[in-house]
Amino acid sequence: MPGENDEKVSRCIIITGISGSGKTTTLHHLEDQGMFAIDNIPPSLLPQLFDVLRTHKAAVEHGVAAVVDVRGEALLHDLIEVMGFLRRSISDVRLVFLDADDAELLRRFETTRRRHPLGGIPILEGIAWERDVLAPIRDIADVVLDTSGLLPTAFREKILGELGSSREHVTLIVSSFGYKYGVPKDCDFLFDVRFLLNPYYSEELRPLSGRDDAVQTYLRNLQESERLMTSLLGFLELVLPLYGNTGKMQMHVGVGCTGGRHRSVAVAEWIGAHFREKGWVCTVRHRDIDKEARW
């Protein structure tokens, strides 16, 4: 039994509509926004699902997005009743109905070479059947969106705009590394800070790392560090939201020095602290920080 002090899911987006209209794509976009995503769930299980997700961090903080459609067959008929229950128990519930014209839907099925979910009937016949069965659900939808002719970027812009979701929910990953151990292969940007004076050559600082106050103070006192951080942070503040605008929900920045223990670690820590303070989701990793700890 959930405890009295358990948090609960306060946001829910139910996605339904005609097959081929973009339900799965919409689910992926909402998942990129941090929501807990689930595809093809019988409506009657939704209340139980929200009870279970009381302890799930992403579900509590960002909400739940679920696709419910004709793949559930007769189970779909419970959706209208379940929506009434959800509206009474969850503060922010929205039912999104996606549609497109017949020609567009037919083109999408032919492009992907997928059969209609009902199987055994022509695609256009299946679409007509769906429109008839889903008409009562469409009537109670909070958002009805026609996706005909929308290219991927425009589709994302429209669905997130309709649902009031952030376009800047980009996760920033900052990795320090040592060039002597190789360059990371999956970074979007690489910054070389080997031009900064190396604390390694100080006997007092050598055993420490860029996480330690003494090393950070040493580096902050360098004129080059101040100029570097002003330019570097300004650049990242420019490009980070632009990444979100184009649909890329993660940006990986690599910061390298010779051994990956002092200079790159300190700079990576400064970048992380700066963007976390501004409200961005930021993870800082130090790939090579322990490889020269013996010195």
KAQUI-V585961 format. One record per residue. RES is the residue in three letters. SS is DSSP state (H for helix, E for strand, - for the rest). PHI is phi in whole degrees, 0 to 359 (999 if undefined). BURIAL is # if it has 24 or more other C-alpha atoms within 12 Angstrom, else .. Layout:
BEGIN
RES:SS:PHI:BURIAL
RES:SS:PHI:BURIAL
END
This chain:
BEGIN
MET:-:999:.
PRO:-:296:.
GLY:-:286:.
GLU:-:296:.
ASN:-:266:.
ASP:-:298:.
GLU:-:283:.
LYS:-:218:#
VAL:-:291:#
SER:-:246:#
ARG:E:224:#
CYS:E:215:#
ILE:E:238:#
ILE:E:261:#
ILE:E:250:#
THR:E:214:#
GLY:E:139:#
ILE:-:282:#
SER:-:302:#
GLY:-:93:#
SER:-:274:#
GLY:-:113:#
LYS:H:295:#
THR:H:294:#
THR:H:298:#
THR:H:299:#
LEU:H:300:#
HIS:H:296:#
HIS:H:297:#
LEU:H:289:#
GLU:H:296:#
ASP:H:296:#
GLN:-:278:#
GLY:-:102:#
MET:-:286:#
PHE:E:283:#
ALA:E:248:#
ILE:E:216:#
ASP:E:249:#
ASN:-:61:#
ILE:-:257:#
PRO:-:299:#
PRO:H:306:#
SER:H:296:#
LEU:H:273:#
LEU:H:300:#
PRO:H:302:#
GLN:H:294:.
LEU:H:300:#
PHE:H:294:#
ASP:H:293:#
VAL:H:294:.
LEU:H:279:#
ARG:H:303:#
THR:H:259:.
HIS:-:266:.
LYS:H:300:.
ALA:H:297:#
ALA:H:295:#
VAL:H:289:#
GLU:H:282:.
HIS:H:243:#
GLY:-:102:#
VAL:E:237:#
ALA:E:241:#
ALA:E:223:#
VAL:E:263:#
VAL:-:230:#
ASP:-:208:#
VAL:H:293:#
ARG:H:296:#
GLY:H:280:.
GLU:H:52:.
ALA:H:297:.
LEU:H:296:.
LEU:H:297:#
HIS:H:297:.
ASP:H:280:#
LEU:H:299:#
ILE:H:298:#
GLU:H:294:.
VAL:H:295:#
MET:H:300:#
GLY:H:298:.
PHE:H:296:.
LEU:H:296:#
ARG:H:295:.
ARG:H:279:.
SER:H:250:.
ILE:-:236:#
SER:-:291:.
ASP:E:232:#
VAL:E:237:#
ARG:E:224:#
LEU:E:254:#
VAL:E:251:#
PHE:E:247:#
LEU:E:256:#
ASP:E:213:#
ALA:-:199:#
ASP:-:287:#
ASP:H:301:#
ALA:H:297:.
GLU:H:293:#
LEU:H:297:#
LEU:H:298:#
ARG:H:297:.
ARG:H:294:#
PHE:H:297:#
GLU:H:290:.
THR:H:294:.
THR:H:274:.
ARG:-:60:.
ARG:-:261:.
ARG:-:275:.
HIS:-:292:#
PRO:-:305:#
LEU:-:290:#
GLY:-:70:.
GLY:-:77:.
ILE:-:226:.
PRO:-:300:.
ILE:H:301:#
LEU:H:295:#
GLU:H:294:.
GLY:H:296:#
ILE:H:296:#
ALA:H:298:.
TRP:H:298:.
GLU:H:300:#
ARG:H:301:#
ASP:H:291:.
VAL:H:291:.
LEU:H:271:#
ALA:H:305:.
PRO:H:295:.
ILE:H:287:#
ARG:H:302:#
ASP:H:296:.
ILE:-:257:.
ALA:-:292:#
ASP:-:281:.
VAL:E:227:#
VAL:E:246:#
LEU:E:236:#
ASP:E:269:#
THR:-:263:#
SER:-:302:#
GLY:-:75:.
LEU:-:277:.
LEU:-:284:.
PRO:H:308:.
THR:H:294:.
ALA:H:295:.
PHE:H:300:#
ARG:H:298:#
GLU:H:302:#
LYS:H:290:#
ILE:H:292:#
LEU:H:289:#
GLY:H:295:.
GLU:H:296:#
LEU:H:265:#
GLY:-:67:.
SER:-:271:#
SER:-:292:#
ARG:-:264:#
GLU:-:242:#
HIS:-:276:#
VAL:-:263:#
THR:E:270:#
LEU:E:259:#
ILE:E:248:#
VAL:E:243:#
SER:E:241:#
SER:E:270:#
PHE:E:202:#
GLY:E:253:#
TYR:H:299:#
LYS:H:293:.
TYR:H:255:.
GLY:-:100:.
VAL:-:271:#
PRO:-:302:#
LYS:-:270:.
ASP:-:244:.
CYS:-:274:.
ASP:-:278:.
PHE:E:222:#
LEU:E:239:#
PHE:E:235:#
ASP:E:262:#
VAL:-:248:#
ARG:-:288:#
PHE:-:284:.
LEU:-:286:#
LEU:-:303:#
ASN:-:268:#
PRO:H:298:#
TYR:H:303:#
TYR:H:276:.
SER:-:261:.
GLU:H:301:.
GLU:H:288:.
LEU:H:268:#
ARG:H:305:#
PRO:-:287:#
LEU:-:272:#
SER:-:229:#
GLY:-:293:#
ARG:-:279:#
ASP:-:279:.
ASP:H:301:.
ALA:H:296:.
VAL:H:292:#
GLN:H:295:#
THR:H:295:.
TYR:H:303:#
LEU:H:286:#
ARG:H:295:#
ASN:-:284:.
LEU:-:279:.
GLN:H:300:.
GLU:H:297:.
SER:H:295:#
GLU:H:297:.
ARG:H:295:.
LEU:H:300:#
MET:H:293:#
THR:H:299:.
SER:H:288:.
LEU:H:295:#
LEU:H:293:#
GLY:H:298:.
PHE:H:296:.
LEU:H:293:#
GLU:H:296:#
LEU:H:287:.
VAL:H:276:#
LEU:H:300:#
PRO:H:294:#
LEU:H:294:.
TYR:H:299:.
GLY:H:297:#
ASN:H:295:#
THR:-:265:.
GLY:-:95:#
LYS:-:276:#
MET:-:260:#
GLN:E:213:#
MET:E:235:#
HIS:E:248:#
VAL:E:248:#
GLY:E:254:#
VAL:E:236:#
GLY:E:240:#
CYS:E:227:#
THR:-:296:#
GLY:-:254:#
GLY:-:76:#
ARG:-:242:#
HIS:-:249:#
ARG:H:296:#
SER:H:294:#
VAL:H:295:#
ALA:H:297:#
VAL:H:296:#
ALA:H:298:#
GLU:H:297:#
TRP:H:295:#
ILE:H:298:#
GLY:H:300:#
ALA:H:297:.
HIS:H:298:#
PHE:H:281:#
ARG:H:295:.
GLU:H:298:.
LYS:-:272:.
GLY:-:95:.
TRP:-:276:#
VAL:E:279:#
CYS:E:220:#
THR:E:243:#
VAL:E:246:#
ARG:E:235:#
HIS:E:237:#
ARG:-:297:#
ASP:-:244:#
ILE:-:299:#
ASP:-:262:.
LYS:-:285:.
GLU:-:241:.
ALA:-:298:.
ARG:-:295:.
TRP:-:286:.
END
